[in-house]
Amino acid sequence: MNLKKYAMLGLCTTLVLSAAIGCSSNNVSQNSNNTATSETNLITSNKAKDVMNDKVPGAKIVEFSFDDSGKTPKYEGTLVKENTQYEITVNATNGKITDFEEEQAEIIEETIDIKNSDKYIGEKKAKSIMLKKVPNAKIVSFKLDKDDKTHKYEGELRKDNKEYDISVDAKTGKIIEFEQEDNN
């Protein structure tokens, strides 16, 4: 009789443990699904630009980038209207403005930048050049850098646990810098 009790106790213990493991793996699966869903529910870059333009109607976006390196992914933009420069940060998960700065821009520099920006290859073409260099990569950061004499689009891309930094001449479309780094 004792043997039957131990056999039943063993069977019940196995069933309870199996059910617990099944529930645990189901929760892990649900959590990973929630994470994937939250990453894919980011607002688009066009939506972020609309939010920025709604905040400063009539302004021209002269710099724009996406940054997901921090706790909350965000879009950052520099806009110019007349002689005022605006720095705007938009939360990429909910589309709300998280930072807004306004300052007087130098009129001469602004005019030169706007005239020169018409000769640039454009954001779309620069991204295309970067993705052609590293096919199937994800662009995690992108901006137009006008600090140096040569204006350039700078991008940070990720693919297969590798990080790529690429700079593209904003006027010619030539890759002027390319670095690859392992993330291991």
N, C-alpha and C positions, 0 to 999 in steps of 0.2 A: 504494500500500500504506500509506503514512503517513497518508493521509486516512482510511482505514478504522480505523487505530489511534486517531486523534484522535476519531473519531465514537464508537467503542466506549468510550474513556476518558470522553468527555462524557456518554454514556448511563449508564455506571456511576456517575459522580459525581452525576448527577441522582437516580438510584435511592437511593444512600446518603444524600443530603441529604433526600430525601422520607421515607425510613424514620426518620431522626433527628428530623425535625420531627413526624412522626406519633407517635413515642414520647414526645417532649417534651409535646405537647398532651395525650396520654393521661395522663401523670403529673400535669399541671395539673388535668385533669378529676378524677382520683382524689383529689388533695389537696383540691379544693373540695368533693368529696363527703364526705371525712372531716371537714372543718370543719363542714359542715352537719349531719352526723350527731352530732358532739360537742355542738353547740348544742342539738339537739333531745333529747339524752339527759340533760337536767337532771332532777333529782328534782322532784316537784311540791311546791307549797306545803303541801299536806296531809301529805305524807311528812316534810317538814322540821318541821312542827308535831308530828308523832308522835315524831320524834327528840328534840325539846325536852321533850315531855311524858314520854317514857321516862327522860330524865335527871333530871327533877324531877316525879315522880308526884304528882298532886293539885294541881299549880300551875295558875293561870289565866293565859293569855296575854293581856297587856294592850296590847302593841304588837308588830307584826309587819311586816317589810318585806323586799323583794327588792332586791338591789343587784348590778348587773352592770357597774358603772363601772370596777372594778379588773381586775386580771389574772385573778382567779378569781371567778366569780359566787357569791353567797352569800345566805343568808337570815339575818336578824337578828331576834331576839325578846327581849322583856322579859316575864318571868313573875313572878308574885307568889304566894307561899304563906305563909300566916300573917303574920309580920312580917319576911319575908325577900324581897328582890328579886333576881332572877337575870337576867343578860344572857348570852344564848347566841347564838353564830354557827355556822351549819351550812354547810359547803361544798356548793354546789348541784350539783356534778358527781358527788360520791361519797357524799353524805349523812353525812359524818363531822363531828363537832363540832370546830371549829378554835379556838374561844375560849369560855371559861366564867368568869363572874364572879359572885360572891355577896356581897351586902351587906345589912345590916339596913335595912329601910324604915321610914319614919315611919308608925306605926300609924294615926294620925288621917288623914293624907293618903291612905294606901292605902284606907281604908274609904270615904272620899269618892269617890275615883276609881272604885272598884268599883261603888258605888251609882250614880254618874253614868253609868258605861259601859253600864248596863242601858237607859238612855234614848237611847243612840246609835243612829243609823240602821244601823250595822254596816258591816263591811269590804266585803261583797258589794254592798250598795246603793251605797256611795260609789264603788266601781269602775265600777258600771253608769252612774252619773251622769257620771263622767269620760269613759267611752267613748261615751256619748250625745253629749257635747259635741264629741269628736274621734273620729268613727266609724273603725273599722279601725286604730286606733293600737295600739301595744304599750306596756303599762305596764312601765316599767323600774325604777321605784322607788315605794314606797308605804309610808306610815306614818301612825299616829295621833299628832298633835302636841298635847300637853297643856301646853305651856309658857306659852301666853297665856291670858287670861281665857276666850276663845272656843276651845274644843277643836275641832280640825279634822283632817280626813284630807287629807294632802298626797300628791300623785302627780306623777311625772314620766313623760310619755308621749312616744313618738317615732312619727313617720309622715312619709314622703316627705322625708327630710333636714331635718325640722323637729322641734324639741323644744318640748314644751308643759309648763308648770308650772301645776297646778290645785290649788286648795284648796277643800274642801267642808266646810261647817259640819257637825260631827259629830252635832248634834242635829236640825237642820232640813233638811239635805240641800241647802241653797242654796249655789251656787257663789259663794265670796267672793273668789276671786282666780283670774285667768286670764292667763297670759303665753305668747306664742308667740315662738320664736327660730329663725332659720335656722342650720343646722349647716354651711353652706358656708364 
